[in-house]
Amino acid sequence: MLRTTLLSMLLGMAGLLLVLAVAFSSSDGGIAPISLDTQDTPGDASSAKGLQVTLNSRGIAAVSLPVTGLAARDYPYLHIGLSDFSDKLRMALAWEHSGEETAQVLPMKARPRESLWIATHEIDRWRLQLEGLRLVFFGAPGQTLRVQDFSLHPAGLGRQLHAMLDDLGSFVPWRPGNINSHSAVTKTSPFYPAPLFALLLACCLSGFALVSLLDYLRGKCAAPNWTAAGLVFLLCWVGLDAVWQYKLLRQLGETRADFAGKSREEKLLAGPDAELYAFVARARALMSPADARVFVSSSDNYTGLRGAYYLYPFNAYWKKDGHELPHPAFLRRGDYIMVLQPASLRVARRRGMAFSADGSFPVEVLLASQGRQLLRVL
C-alpha cells in the first residue's frame, strides 16, 4: 500500500509539473525582463547593495520602473526584492495606461518579504500599454529600506512556480472582514489553493491508475488497492489544509503581537482603524460641551458608521444613504460636523463656508488631517 501511495504521489507531482509547463510555457518571443538599476552603492559588500529608499515626512516613498509603451500582457510577472525593511511596511503598485489620465493603484495586502513574486496577469486592470510603473511604500516618516530588485518578467514555468510558492507561503494580516469570510488568496494569487490541490489529486489518481495497471499486467495485483487511493486523497487534503492552517497561524501570531497586553485605547490605535480612531480622538478633545451635536458627513457607509461609533458618547448623527447632512436650516450655532472622505460636503476654508446639496452655511475648521476635517457651525 505504501509503495503504491508513494509512486502515485511522485507520478502525480510530475504530472502536475507537466500540466503547468504546458499551461504556462514561455512564448515571449525574445521579450527581455525589465529591471530597476539598484546598484547605487559602490563596493563589494553585499549588505550595501541595493537602492536605499527613505520615506518622507508623510511616510511615503516610491521607486519607478522605466516602462514606456510596453504591452502589459507581455509581462505577467513582477518581482520585488527588499531588505532592511520594517514589519509594518505597506506597499502599493501604481501604473498608467496610454490614453488614460488617471493612474491605476493596487494596494498590496500581502506582507512585504525579501523576495516576492506577483502574478500581474491576475490583476483586472493590468492591460493595454504601460506608460509608467511605480512601487509605493507607506510607513513611519524617516524609515529606510533597500530595494534589491524591482522587475517585470515575461511568461514562463519557472516564474509561475515562483509566484505559486510565494503565494502559498505568504499571508494577509487579519482584517475585520475575515469575521465573515476568508478566501486565503489575494488579488495577485496565480492559482487558488483549492483548484491547485484538486489538480494535484487528479494527477495523483491518474498515477495510481497507471501503477495499478502496471501491477496487474505484471501479475503482482489482481485488483487495485483502493486503500492506497484513499491515502492519496487524504494526503492531498492534508496538504491543502496545511496551507490554510499555516496562513491562519501567521495571522494569529501577528494579531497577538499587535494586541496582546494592550488597553482598549492602545488596541484601537494599533488596529485597522488606527488612523481614523486617532483623528476622532483628537477631534473629541476639541468638542464641548459633552452634549454637543456632531454630524458625520461621509458618502461611504462603512466609514461613516465607524466614525459615528468612535464618537460616542457624543450625540453623533449619521444617516445611511441619501443626504449626508440635514438641511442647513436645521443646523444651529455650535454644532460640529466631521467630514470623512469620501464625502459630498465641500469646504471653502478661506471663505469660512461649507457647501452641501441643500445649501451653504458658515463654518470654522477646527482640525484637518489627510482629507478628514472637523468643522464647527458658526
Beta strands, then each sheet from edge to edge (+ up, - down):
strand 1: 34-35
strand 2: 51-54
strand 3: 60-65
strand 4: 70-71
strand 5: 77-83
strand 6: 90-97
strand 7: 104-108
strand 8: 115-119
strand 9: 129-138
strand 10: 144-153
strand 11: 293-297
strand 12: 315-317
strand 13: 336-339
strand 14: 346-348
strand 15: 353-356
strand 16: 359-369
strand 17: 372-377
sheet 1: 1+ 10- 2+
sheet 2: 1+ 10- 5+ 8-
sheet 3: 3+ 9- 4+
sheet 4: 3+ 9- 6+ 7-
sheet 5: 12+ 11+ 13+ 17- 16+ 15- 14+
end
